[in-house]
Amino acid sequence: MQAYKTYARINPSGELAITKLPFAPGALVEVLVVGAERSAAEREQEWGRLMMTVQELPQAAAISDTDIAAEIDVVRAAR
């Protein structure tokens, strides 16, 4: 199954138009419309999962607190 994800806004008339889809003309497609608005709790959970994943990367083990503090100083000095 080929899947294609995009975002679109509902028109003032309540209609939705999606253009330039990567499917052949006349192809039968399944359409699922899901609201993209998430609650603050959902965004917080998603952020937490992302941070845990990043912290588990092998590259993360090579970064020290000193490295992080130095990077913060560089960014602040550039403001």
Beta strands, then each sheet from edge to edge (+ up, - down):
end
